[in-house]
Amino acid sequence: MAEAYKEKMKQKMDAFVHKVFKMARSFPREEIYVTASQIKRAALSIVLNYIEGFARIKKGNQLNFFEISYGSLKETKYLLYFSMKEGFLNDNDYQDAIKSIEEIAAMLWTEIASLSRSLEN
């Protein structure tokens, strides 16, 4: 994968994490240590695991961290859905976050698939 592609994905992940942190600030006070904390942790885990995988030399280790990043992305997606259903997020914020998730998921899955193929050869 080209370095520019990876850098673009990291930038999208970073922007998404900041978006989630901003949204979580508006959650009800009683959710500070529950849903708000969990959604922030999951969103941050997306970019942190990607960066950690990117720093690994062995492709198998990279793949493991990228898959963990993808899992955190799916966890965050559900938490956004849950938060919207519970009324912690309005529909516009939810749709905007889902659009970002889908873009990141497509990019990350492309990288995971490419790395998986290279390990098969």
Backbone bond lengths (Angstrom), bond angles and torsions (degrees), N, CA, C in turn:
res aa  C-N    CA-C-N  psi(-1)  N-CA   C-N-CA  omega(-1)  CA-C   N-CA-C  phi
1 M - - - 1.452 - - 1.531 108.91 -
2 A 1.279 115.62 141.55 1.455 120.45 -179.85 1.526 110.23 -68.98
3 E 1.308 114.77 146.93 1.472 120.15 179.20 1.526 111.55 -60.21
4 A 1.323 117.37 -36.34 1.467 120.70 -179.78 1.531 111.01 -62.84
5 Y 1.333 116.65 -37.90 1.461 121.71 178.43 1.523 110.23 -63.44
6 K 1.330 115.56 -46.32 1.464 120.35 -179.39 1.521 110.96 -64.56
7 E 1.310 116.26 -40.51 1.462 120.01 179.28 1.534 110.65 -65.92
8 K 1.322 116.62 -40.04 1.470 120.61 178.01 1.524 110.33 -62.06
9 M 1.344 116.41 -41.06 1.460 119.73 179.49 1.522 110.52 -65.92
10 K 1.321 117.76 -42.98 1.472 120.12 177.99 1.528 110.47 -60.33
11 Q 1.320 117.26 -39.71 1.465 120.78 178.98 1.532 111.05 -64.90
12 K 1.332 116.74 -41.69 1.465 120.46 177.72 1.535 110.42 -64.06
13 M 1.337 116.06 -41.79 1.469 120.04 178.35 1.516 110.70 -62.74
14 D 1.330 116.49 -43.95 1.463 121.18 -179.87 1.528 110.79 -61.32
15 A 1.322 116.88 -46.69 1.462 120.83 179.67 1.532 110.24 -61.96
16 F 1.332 116.33 -39.06 1.457 120.43 179.84 1.528 111.15 -64.80
17 V 1.319 117.52 -43.68 1.469 120.69 179.48 1.523 110.34 -60.09
18 H 1.312 116.90 -44.06 1.466 119.77 178.55 1.529 111.09 -63.03
19 K 1.322 116.54 -37.58 1.465 121.21 177.63 1.533 110.08 -62.63
20 V 1.328 117.06 -45.36 1.462 121.12 -179.94 1.529 110.59 -64.28
21 F 1.322 117.86 -44.01 1.463 120.55 179.14 1.529 110.34 -60.26
22 K 1.325 116.88 -41.30 1.466 120.60 179.18 1.529 110.26 -64.14
23 M 1.326 117.04 -44.38 1.468 120.23 179.56 1.524 110.98 -63.62
24 A 1.321 117.47 -40.13 1.468 121.71 -177.04 1.531 111.86 -64.54
25 R 1.325 117.19 -24.89 1.468 120.12 178.47 1.525 112.04 -64.55
26 S 1.331 116.39 -22.65 1.469 119.07 -178.27 1.532 112.81 -93.33
27 F 1.328 117.50 0.48 1.464 120.60 178.97 1.528 109.41 -66.05
28 P 1.322 117.07 155.05 1.469 119.53 177.90 1.529 111.58 -57.73
29 R 1.301 115.15 149.23 1.466 121.28 -177.78 1.527 112.37 -53.36
30 E 1.329 117.19 -38.55 1.472 119.94 -178.05 1.534 112.27 -69.73
31 E 1.319 117.55 -9.95 1.474 121.26 179.02 1.532 113.25 -97.96
32 I 1.325 117.83 1.06 1.466 121.17 -177.63 1.525 111.66 -55.72
33 Y 1.316 117.84 -43.01 1.466 121.15 -176.17 1.529 112.84 -99.05
34 V 1.325 115.98 6.60 1.464 119.51 -178.65 1.535 107.40 -118.29
35 T 1.297 117.40 -100.40 1.462 121.64 -173.91 1.530 112.77 -63.71
36 A 1.320 117.64 -44.08 1.469 119.86 -178.99 1.523 110.87 -60.91
37 S 1.308 116.34 -44.99 1.467 120.69 178.76 1.528 111.26 -63.00
38 Q 1.316 116.84 -44.02 1.465 122.02 -177.03 1.531 111.70 -67.19
39 I 1.320 116.92 -42.01 1.466 119.65 -178.05 1.533 110.73 -69.02
40 K 1.331 116.42 -36.43 1.462 119.73 177.16 1.527 110.79 -66.78
41 R 1.339 116.52 -42.20 1.458 120.69 179.01 1.521 110.99 -62.87
42 A 1.339 116.80 -45.28 1.461 121.12 -178.78 1.529 111.23 -64.23
43 A 1.327 117.05 -44.05 1.466 120.73 -179.51 1.526 111.22 -64.80
44 L 1.312 116.45 -42.72 1.461 119.91 179.11 1.527 111.08 -65.30
45 S 1.313 116.41 -33.66 1.460 121.60 179.20 1.530 112.18 -63.68
46 I 1.322 117.23 -28.49 1.468 120.82 178.64 1.522 109.79 -58.21
47 V 1.308 116.19 -56.07 1.469 119.93 -176.13 1.525 111.81 -74.87
48 L 1.331 118.13 -36.24 1.472 119.48 -179.08 1.523 112.14 -64.75
49 N 1.325 117.49 -42.32 1.460 119.44 178.52 1.519 111.80 -70.17
50 Y 1.313 116.85 -34.70 1.463 119.53 175.80 1.526 110.28 -62.59
51 I 1.315 116.77 -47.04 1.466 120.88 -179.81 1.524 110.71 -63.52
52 E 1.320 116.89 -42.21 1.464 119.40 179.10 1.528 110.56 -63.53
53 G 1.316 117.51 -41.64 1.462 120.53 177.10 1.509 111.69 -63.98
54 F 1.308 116.48 -41.18 1.463 122.09 179.10 1.530 110.85 -59.52
55 A 1.334 116.40 -30.80 1.462 121.46 -178.02 1.535 112.94 -81.76
56 R 1.322 117.48 -9.81 1.463 120.91 -178.79 1.524 110.60 -82.10
57 I 1.324 115.60 145.60 1.457 120.93 -178.93 1.525 111.30 -85.10
58 K 1.319 116.89 -43.58 1.468 120.75 -177.66 1.524 110.22 -76.45
59 K 1.337 114.97 131.76 1.464 120.21 -177.54 1.523 112.65 -61.22
60 G 1.324 117.48 -35.33 1.462 120.29 178.57 1.516 111.70 -63.18
61 N 1.322 116.77 -38.92 1.464 120.65 177.09 1.527 110.81 -68.53
62 Q 1.327 115.93 -41.03 1.465 119.72 176.96 1.523 110.16 -57.99
63 L 1.328 115.29 -48.23 1.460 120.30 -178.36 1.530 111.07 -58.53
64 N 1.317 116.85 -42.74 1.469 120.90 179.58 1.534 111.13 -58.03
65 F 1.314 116.92 -47.83 1.467 119.90 -179.22 1.526 111.70 -68.41
66 F 1.338 117.59 -36.55 1.460 120.01 177.85 1.526 110.72 -65.38
67 E 1.335 116.60 -36.88 1.460 119.96 177.31 1.531 111.29 -68.48
68 I 1.317 117.20 -36.80 1.466 120.50 175.73 1.531 109.45 -64.29
69 S 1.322 116.54 -41.55 1.458 121.84 176.96 1.529 110.20 -58.91
70 Y 1.329 116.39 -43.73 1.463 121.01 179.25 1.530 110.74 -64.37
71 G 1.317 116.80 -40.35 1.464 120.41 176.87 1.520 111.30 -61.81
72 S 1.320 117.09 -41.45 1.464 120.95 177.76 1.526 110.94 -64.91
73 L 1.317 116.21 -33.52 1.463 120.70 176.62 1.527 110.31 -62.91
74 K 1.322 116.17 -44.82 1.465 120.38 178.86 1.533 111.09 -66.54
75 E 1.329 116.75 -37.32 1.464 120.79 176.60 1.529 109.78 -62.14
76 T 1.313 116.68 -45.17 1.459 121.48 179.73 1.525 110.55 -62.87
77 K 1.319 116.33 -39.70 1.466 120.27 179.43 1.528 110.18 -59.92
78 Y 1.318 116.90 -44.61 1.470 119.00 178.59 1.528 110.98 -65.37
79 L 1.327 117.03 -42.85 1.463 119.85 -179.73 1.528 111.59 -61.72
80 L 1.319 117.38 -34.92 1.461 120.56 175.06 1.532 110.27 -64.91
81 Y 1.319 115.97 -44.07 1.463 120.77 178.00 1.536 110.40 -60.46
82 F 1.319 115.31 -48.10 1.467 121.29 179.06 1.532 109.88 -58.18
83 S 1.321 116.17 -45.74 1.468 120.91 -178.30 1.522 111.72 -64.46
84 M 1.320 116.77 -37.39 1.454 120.22 177.79 1.530 109.86 -67.64
85 K 1.332 117.49 -43.80 1.469 121.31 179.62 1.530 111.96 -63.70
86 E 1.338 116.18 -33.83 1.470 120.62 179.54 1.528 112.15 -81.89
87 G 1.329 117.14 -5.53 1.457 121.09 178.13 1.519 114.63 86.52
88 F 1.329 117.11 13.48 1.467 120.28 178.20 1.525 111.29 -79.65
89 L 1.343 117.08 -22.93 1.463 123.32 179.92 1.517 109.13 -124.62
90 N 1.319 116.33 145.17 1.456 118.33 172.35 1.530 108.45 -84.49
91 D 1.313 116.45 165.68 1.462 121.38 -175.03 1.529 112.13 -63.13
92 N 1.334 118.35 -37.22 1.466 120.61 179.94 1.531 111.50 -63.44
93 D 1.322 116.94 -45.56 1.465 120.42 178.40 1.522 110.70 -63.96
94 Y 1.323 115.75 -40.53 1.460 120.44 178.93 1.534 110.36 -61.95
95 Q 1.321 117.41 -49.74 1.467 121.09 -178.84 1.525 111.71 -62.33
96 D 1.321 116.86 -39.34 1.460 121.15 177.95 1.531 110.67 -63.32
97 A 1.328 116.57 -43.64 1.470 120.71 179.55 1.525 111.31 -66.44
98 I 1.326 116.85 -39.64 1.464 120.77 179.21 1.525 110.50 -64.94
99 K 1.308 117.20 -38.72 1.473 120.31 177.05 1.529 109.71 -60.04
100 S 1.314 116.94 -44.78 1.476 120.68 177.99 1.524 111.19 -62.39
101 I 1.330 116.41 -42.95 1.467 120.91 -179.82 1.525 110.49 -60.95
102 E 1.319 116.82 -44.70 1.463 120.24 -178.37 1.528 111.23 -63.40
103 E 1.329 117.54 -39.55 1.468 120.92 177.54 1.531 110.73 -63.95
104 I 1.314 116.10 -47.15 1.466 120.47 -179.97 1.517 110.58 -64.94
105 A 1.327 117.37 -42.36 1.462 121.36 -179.54 1.519 111.13 -60.14
106 A 1.321 117.30 -43.47 1.463 120.86 179.68 1.525 110.70 -63.05
107 M 1.303 116.75 -44.27 1.465 120.77 -179.88 1.530 111.02 -65.72
108 L 1.325 116.05 -46.03 1.458 120.70 -177.86 1.529 110.52 -66.16
109 W 1.325 116.78 -41.62 1.468 119.38 179.50 1.529 110.92 -64.40
110 T 1.324 117.53 -37.04 1.472 121.14 175.98 1.514 109.98 -59.35
111 E 1.304 116.43 -43.62 1.460 120.46 179.93 1.533 111.37 -68.09
112 I 1.315 117.27 -40.95 1.467 121.45 178.24 1.532 109.88 -62.46
113 A 1.320 116.82 -46.08 1.468 120.97 -179.01 1.526 111.07 -63.12
114 S 1.314 116.62 -42.31 1.465 120.92 179.33 1.524 110.84 -63.46
115 L 1.300 116.43 -44.40 1.467 121.07 -179.99 1.526 110.22 -66.65
116 S 1.317 117.74 -39.53 1.473 121.65 177.72 1.521 111.14 -61.20
117 R 1.345 115.83 -44.02 1.476 119.81 178.18 1.519 111.42 -62.32
118 S 1.318 116.36 -39.80 1.472 118.78 -178.78 1.527 111.78 -67.68
119 L 1.315 117.05 -27.62 1.472 121.03 178.23 1.538 111.57 -77.23
120 E 1.330 116.14 -24.34 1.468 120.54 179.16 1.525 111.96 -74.55
121 N 1.311 116.25 -26.01 1.483 120.81 -177.42 1.499 112.58 -83.20
